[in-house]
Amino acid sequence: MKDEENTIPENLQNKILFSQVVALLQNARQQVLRTVNSTMVYTYFEIGRMIVEEEQNGKNRAEYGKQLLKGLSERLTTEFGKGFSVDNLQNMRKLFMTYSNYESLTSILQIQKSQSLTGELNTKIPQPLTGVSENQKAQSLISFFKLTWTHYVFLMRIDDINERRFYEIESEKYNWSVRELKRQYDSALYTRLALSRDVAGILKLSEQGQIIEKPKDLIKDPYILEFLGLPELHQYSESELEEEIINKLEHFLLELGHGFTFVARQNRITFDDKHFRIDLVFYNRILKCFVLIDLKIGELKHQDLGQMQMYVNYYDREMRLEDENKTIGIVLCQNKSDLVVEYTLPENNEQIFASKYKTILPSREDLIQLISESK
């Protein structure tokens, strides 16, 4: 009996030790992977720089550039194998051309340029990095590139620098895969957020990503729910829409935005012997408040907004704790009249919102037009 008593805490301690070692190893692997990715992108950036500088030495730059990339591709492929096609070398060149204008890189590159001008210029073969300043420059560039090469290949297609910076920040901050990055870009996340902000707010998006400080910062219009797999013109009920959202809850949380956690579905509230059900209840950890969502098929009616106002009032008076902020209510509908929303809700409204939803992903052009019309 005594031996058994001694064995139990020892086994428990072994399990705790194992968990700690596993966590340490997993963290180390992730750190190594991030370092490898950053070093690879930095290396491609440097290759791109060398290609651009060499192209500038050619008389017929366009033709010289084509021959340069073709010859370099053949030799690198022979020496190192796959990964150095002409297309990929063009992407490396584009990486340098795209990111060398970023303010955070300009000072580093200026140091590099001044050193190359004062160094030995009697050979075209790039010299290896030497000296403390060169090593610091390399480390600074490596630390700048925090995403994978595949991320940057996609990001370079975005011409608007503010929009590109926004997606870079969000990808890094929330560890977006390339697939999620593409989905957020295709759903025009930046445009949906930018159109509800002034010039200063748009600049803030490109410098800090999406910052949630007030209820309106959470709201998107429209919400894109193409992941539900429901055809746009299909006759489905509100309960079927809700069921599909629950089945794809992880995707829905990503579309809602940052800080959301799921609380309940069909949450029943009762007063005066009357029962009401709120379709979906969430909690936002950033704003520290409940977020109630009601799903409506078809055109939004003023009664829908009145009903949501009742739900919000109930939560504020019966459910909200003293240290929590006021409840937010969102009515998701297929269509709405902005005037109905404007005249139903008070002028200083910061709690009730109505947004459209789309169950298919429109073309980017159609989506931007839709967002502009909703503004």
Secondary structure per residue as TSV (DSSP state, phi and psi in degrees):
chain	resnum	aa	ss	phi	psi
A	1	M	-	360.0	-41.2
A	2	K	H	-65.6	-38.3
A	3	D	H	-64.2	-39.6
A	4	E	H	-63.7	-39.7
A	5	E	H	-63.9	-34.3
A	6	N	H	-76.4	-26.8
A	7	T	H	-74.3	-37.8
A	8	I	H	-59.9	-53.0
A	9	P	H	-65.0	-30.0
A	10	E	H	-66.4	-42.9
A	11	N	H	-63.6	-40.8
A	12	L	H	-62.5	-42.7
A	13	Q	H	-64.5	-38.2
A	14	N	H	-63.8	-39.3
A	15	K	H	-65.0	-42.1
A	16	I	H	-64.2	-43.4
A	17	L	H	-61.6	-44.6
A	18	F	H	-59.5	-45.3
A	19	S	H	-62.2	-40.2
A	20	Q	H	-66.8	-41.1
A	21	V	H	-66.5	-42.1
A	22	V	H	-59.9	-45.2
A	23	A	H	-62.0	-40.9
A	24	L	H	-64.3	-44.4
A	25	L	H	-65.9	-41.4
A	26	Q	H	-64.0	-41.1
A	27	N	H	-64.2	-40.3
A	28	A	H	-64.2	-42.3
A	29	R	H	-62.3	-43.0
A	30	Q	H	-63.8	-39.5
A	31	Q	H	-66.0	-42.6
A	32	V	H	-62.5	-42.9
A	33	L	H	-62.4	-43.2
A	34	R	H	-62.5	-41.1
A	35	T	H	-64.7	-42.7
A	36	V	H	-62.1	-46.3
A	37	N	H	-60.7	-46.7
A	38	S	H	-63.5	-41.6
A	39	T	H	-65.3	-39.7
A	40	M	H	-64.2	-45.0
A	41	V	H	-65.2	-41.1
A	42	Y	H	-59.7	-42.8
A	43	T	H	-61.6	-42.8
A	44	Y	H	-65.2	-36.3
A	45	F	H	-61.4	-44.3
A	46	E	H	-66.1	-39.8
A	47	I	H	-61.4	-43.0
A	48	G	H	-59.9	-41.2
A	49	R	H	-61.2	-45.5
A	50	M	H	-62.9	-39.0
A	51	I	H	-63.9	-46.1
A	52	V	H	-61.8	-45.2
A	53	E	H	-65.1	-37.3
A	54	E	H	-69.8	-38.6
A	55	E	H	-61.5	-34.9
A	56	Q	T	-68.4	-15.7
A	57	N	T	-85.1	-15.4
A	58	G	-	-80.3	146.5
A	59	K	S	-73.2	-54.3
A	60	N	S	-95.1	87.6
A	61	R	H	-61.1	-40.6
A	62	A	H	-63.8	-50.8
A	63	E	H	-68.9	-40.0
A	64	Y	H	-62.8	-39.2
A	65	G	H	-62.4	-41.1
A	66	K	H	-62.8	-47.2
A	67	Q	H	-66.8	-36.0
A	68	L	H	-62.1	-48.7
A	69	L	H	-65.4	-39.5
A	70	K	H	-64.1	-47.1
A	71	G	H	-66.1	-42.1
A	72	L	H	-64.5	-39.6
A	73	S	H	-61.4	-45.4
A	74	E	H	-62.9	-44.1
A	75	R	H	-70.8	-41.6
A	76	L	H	-68.4	-36.5
A	77	T	H	-65.9	-39.4
A	78	T	H	-64.4	-38.9
A	79	E	H	-80.8	-40.9
A	80	F	H	-120.3	-6.7
A	81	G	-	89.7	-151.9
A	82	K	S	-65.9	160.7
A	83	G	S	108.5	-2.3
A	84	F	-	-127.2	40.0
A	85	S	-	-66.6	166.0
A	86	V	H	-59.4	-40.8
A	87	D	H	-60.7	-43.0
A	88	N	H	-69.6	-36.3
A	89	L	H	-65.4	-36.6
A	90	Q	H	-63.1	-37.4
A	91	N	H	-65.9	-36.5
A	92	M	H	-65.3	-42.2
A	93	R	H	-61.4	-43.6
A	94	K	H	-66.3	-35.1
A	95	L	H	-58.6	-45.8
A	96	F	H	-66.1	-45.9
A	97	M	H	-62.6	-34.6
A	98	T	H	-76.9	-45.1
A	99	Y	H	-98.1	-10.6
A	100	S	T	-69.3	-16.6
A	101	N	T	-88.0	-6.5
A	102	Y	S	-66.2	134.9
A	103	E	H	-56.5	-38.8
A	104	S	H	-68.0	-19.1
A	105	L	H	-99.3	-20.7
A	106	T	H	-57.9	-46.3
A	107	S	H	-64.0	-37.8
A	108	I	H	-64.9	-44.8
A	109	L	H	-68.9	-31.3
A	110	Q	H	-64.5	-38.8
A	111	I	H	-62.0	-44.9
A	112	Q	H	-61.5	-42.9
A	113	K	H	-65.7	-43.1
A	114	S	H	-66.1	-35.2
A	115	Q	H	-69.3	-38.0
A	116	S	H	-69.0	-30.8
A	117	L	H	-72.8	-32.1
A	118	T	H	-92.9	-5.8
A	119	G	S	-88.6	-167.8
A	120	E	-	-71.5	126.3
A	121	L	-	-116.5	16.8
A	122	N	S	-90.7	10.8
A	123	T	-	-145.8	148.4
A	124	K	S	-93.7	-4.6
A	125	I	S	-78.2	119.9
A	126	P	-	-58.2	133.8
A	127	Q	-	-81.3	147.7
A	128	P	-	-65.2	154.9
A	129	L	-	-63.7	124.9
A	130	T	-	-134.7	153.6
A	131	G	H	86.4	160.4
A	132	V	H	-66.0	-43.5
A	133	S	H	-63.5	-39.9
A	134	E	H	-64.2	-41.0
A	135	N	H	-65.6	-40.5
A	136	Q	H	-63.9	-39.5
A	137	K	H	-61.9	-44.4
A	138	A	H	-62.5	-44.3
A	139	Q	H	-64.5	-36.4
A	140	S	H	-65.0	-42.4
A	141	L	H	-67.0	-41.5
A	142	I	H	-61.4	-43.2
A	143	S	H	-69.7	-22.3
A	144	F	H	-70.3	-41.1
A	145	F	-	-87.0	99.7
A	146	K	-	-105.6	-2.2
A	147	L	S	-110.2	176.1
A	148	T	-	-81.0	164.4
A	149	W	H	-59.3	-39.6
A	150	T	H	-63.1	-38.1
A	151	H	H	-57.7	-47.9
A	152	Y	H	-69.1	-35.1
A	153	V	H	-58.7	-40.2
A	154	F	H	-72.5	-44.6
A	155	L	H	-62.1	-31.9
A	156	M	T	-66.4	-14.8
A	157	R	T	-77.4	-14.6
A	158	I	-	-86.4	114.3
A	159	D	-	-74.7	-39.7
A	160	D	-	-69.9	117.2
A	161	I	H	-65.2	-35.6
A	162	N	H	-66.8	-41.4
A	163	E	H	-65.5	-41.3
A	164	R	H	-62.9	-44.0
A	165	R	H	-62.7	-38.3
A	166	F	H	-58.8	-49.3
A	167	Y	H	-68.0	-30.9
A	168	E	H	-63.1	-48.6
A	169	I	H	-62.4	-46.7
A	170	E	H	-65.7	-38.4
A	171	S	H	-63.3	-41.9
A	172	E	H	-72.5	-44.8
A	173	K	H	-65.2	-38.9
A	174	Y	T	-113.2	15.5
A	175	N	T	53.9	46.2
A	176	W	-	-67.7	136.2
A	177	S	-	-72.4	168.3
A	178	V	H	-62.4	-37.6
A	179	R	H	-61.3	-44.1
A	180	E	H	-68.9	-38.0
A	181	L	H	-58.9	-46.4
A	182	K	H	-63.4	-40.0
A	183	R	H	-64.8	-42.8
A	184	Q	H	-66.6	-37.2
A	185	Y	H	-68.7	-44.9
A	186	D	H	-63.2	-29.6
A	187	S	T	-87.7	9.4
A	188	A	T	54.6	45.6
A	189	L	H	-56.1	-48.0
A	190	Y	H	-59.5	-45.4
A	191	T	H	-64.6	-40.5
A	192	R	H	-63.0	-36.9
A	193	L	H	-79.4	-38.2
A	194	A	H	-67.9	-36.5
A	195	L	T	-68.2	-15.2
A	196	S	T	-99.4	11.9
A	197	R	S	-126.1	157.2
A	198	D	-	-83.2	-175.9
A	199	V	H	-58.9	-42.7
A	200	A	H	-64.3	-37.9
A	201	G	H	-67.3	-38.0
A	202	I	H	-65.9	-41.8
A	203	L	H	-61.4	-38.0
A	204	K	H	-64.0	-36.2
A	205	L	H	-60.3	-41.3
A	206	S	H	-76.7	-18.7
A	207	E	H	-98.2	-31.8
A	208	Q	H	-127.2	-5.6
A	209	G	-	80.3	-163.7
A	210	Q	-	-78.5	116.3
A	211	I	-	-108.2	125.5
A	212	I	-	-102.8	110.6
A	213	E	-	-120.3	-24.0
A	214	K	S	-144.2	163.0
A	215	P	G	-51.9	-40.4
A	216	K	G	-62.7	-25.7
A	217	D	G	-65.6	-21.6
A	218	L	G	-80.0	-24.1
A	219	I	-	-83.8	137.2
A	220	K	-	-120.2	150.7
A	221	D	S	-151.9	104.1
A	222	P	S	-92.4	171.3
A	223	Y	E	-92.8	136.1
A	224	I	E	-103.7	114.2
A	225	L	-	-116.4	40.1
A	226	E	G	-65.2	-22.1
A	227	F	G	-68.1	-13.5
A	228	L	G	-72.6	-22.7
A	229	G	-	75.2	21.9
A	230	L	-	-96.8	124.7
A	231	P	-	-60.9	146.6
A	232	E	T	-61.2	-38.3
A	233	L	T	-100.8	6.8
A	234	H	-	-70.8	143.2
A	235	Q	-	-87.0	92.0
A	236	Y	-	-116.1	156.7
A	237	S	-	-91.6	168.9
A	238	E	H	-64.0	-35.4
A	239	S	H	-68.2	-36.0
A	240	E	H	-68.0	-39.8
A	241	L	H	-61.2	-44.8
A	242	E	H	-62.4	-42.6
A	243	E	H	-61.6	-42.0
A	244	E	H	-67.0	-36.2
A	245	I	H	-63.7	-43.1
A	246	I	H	-63.6	-39.8
A	247	N	H	-65.3	-29.1
A	248	K	T	-116.0	42.5
A	249	L	H	-59.2	-39.9
A	250	E	H	-60.9	-43.0
A	251	H	H	-66.1	-40.0
A	252	F	H	-64.9	-39.1
A	253	L	H	-62.7	-38.5
A	254	L	H	-65.2	-38.5
A	255	E	H	-70.4	-36.1
A	256	L	H	-61.3	-39.9
A	257	G	-	122.8	-158.7
A	258	H	T	-82.9	142.2
A	259	G	T	86.8	5.6
A	260	F	E	-87.9	138.3
A	261	T	E	-129.1	144.6
A	262	F	E	-79.5	136.6
A	263	V	E	-112.8	-53.8
A	264	A	E	-162.3	161.2
A	265	R	E	-123.8	150.0
A	266	Q	E	47.1	48.4
A	267	N	E	-70.8	117.0
A	268	R	E	-87.6	131.3
A	269	I	E	-122.1	144.5
A	270	T	E	-134.3	133.5
A	271	F	E	-156.6	145.8
A	272	D	T	55.2	39.8
A	273	D	T	58.2	21.3
A	274	K	E	-114.5	138.4
A	275	H	E	-108.6	137.9
A	276	F	E	-132.5	150.7
A	277	R	E	-126.7	126.8
A	278	I	E	-91.2	127.4
A	279	D	E	-56.7	-55.5
A	280	L	E	-139.5	136.4
A	281	V	E	-121.7	128.4
A	282	F	E	-125.7	168.9
A	283	Y	E	-130.5	134.0
A	284	N	E	-104.0	116.8
A	285	R	T	-71.0	-24.6
A	286	I	T	-74.8	-48.4
A	287	L	T	-87.0	-9.3
A	288	K	T	56.0	58.4
A	289	C	E	-154.1	158.2
A	290	F	E	-76.5	148.1
A	291	V	E	-127.5	115.7
A	292	L	E	-100.3	135.9
A	293	I	E	-125.7	128.6
A	294	D	E	-114.9	134.2
A	295	L	E	-101.7	129.7
A	296	K	E	-129.1	131.6
A	297	I	E	-89.9	132.3
A	298	G	E	88.3	-152.9
A	299	E	E	-76.4	139.0
A	300	L	-	-70.6	134.6
A	301	K	-	-111.5	156.5
A	302	H	H	-65.1	-25.9
A	303	Q	H	-64.5	-31.7
A	304	D	H	-63.5	-40.4
A	305	L	H	-69.2	-38.2
A	306	G	H	-64.3	-39.3
A	307	Q	H	-64.9	-42.1
A	308	M	H	-64.4	-37.0
A	309	Q	H	-59.9	-39.1
A	310	M	H	-64.5	-44.2
A	311	Y	H	-60.7	-44.9
A	312	V	H	-63.9	-44.0
A	313	N	H	-60.4	-41.4
A	314	Y	H	-62.2	-47.1
A	315	Y	I	-64.7	-38.3
A	316	D	I	-64.6	-36.3
A	317	R	I	-91.8	-26.7
A	318	E	I	-113.5	-27.0
A	319	M	I	-112.0	-32.2
A	320	R	-	-70.4	135.7
A	321	L	-	-85.0	164.9
A	322	E	T	-61.9	-34.5
A	323	D	T	-90.1	5.8
A	324	E	S	-99.5	155.5
A	325	N	-	-86.9	169.5
A	326	K	-	-63.7	148.3
A	327	T	-	-67.9	145.8
A	328	I	E	-110.0	137.6
A	329	G	E	-120.3	131.9
A	330	I	E	-124.8	124.1
A	331	V	E	-101.0	116.1
A	332	L	E	-94.1	124.1
A	333	C	E	-136.5	163.1
A	334	Q	E	-77.8	-30.4
A	335	N	E	-151.5	157.2
A	336	K	-	-156.9	156.0
A	337	S	-	-103.5	123.7
A	338	D	H	-63.2	-31.0
A	339	L	H	-69.3	-38.4
A	340	V	H	-60.2	-44.1
A	341	V	H	-64.1	-45.8
A	342	E	H	-61.6	-43.4
A	343	Y	H	-86.5	-15.2
A	344	T	H	-82.9	-36.3
A	345	L	S	-96.0	150.4
A	346	P	-	-66.0	156.9
A	347	E	T	-62.3	-35.4
A	348	N	T	-94.0	24.3
A	349	N	-	-61.9	129.3
A	350	E	-	-135.2	16.9
A	351	Q	S	-124.6	-31.4
A	352	I	E	-109.9	130.0
A	353	F	E	-135.7	148.9
A	354	A	E	-123.9	127.5
A	355	S	E	-133.0	147.4
A	356	K	E	-78.2	160.5
A	357	Y	E	-132.7	149.6
A	358	K	E	-122.9	131.3
A	359	T	S	-95.0	1.0
A	360	I	S	-127.2	157.7
A	361	L	-	-91.0	107.9
A	362	P	-	-66.5	166.7
A	363	S	-	-61.8	156.0
A	364	R	H	-59.2	-38.9
A	365	E	H	-65.9	-45.1
A	366	D	H	-64.3	-37.3
A	367	L	H	-67.1	-42.8
A	368	I	H	-63.6	-38.6
A	369	Q	H	-64.2	-42.2
A	370	L	H	-60.9	-41.9
A	371	I	H	-65.7	-42.0
A	372	S	H	-62.2	-39.7
A	373	E	H	-67.8	-28.5
A	374	S	H	-83.1	-12.2
A	375	K	-	-66.6	360.0
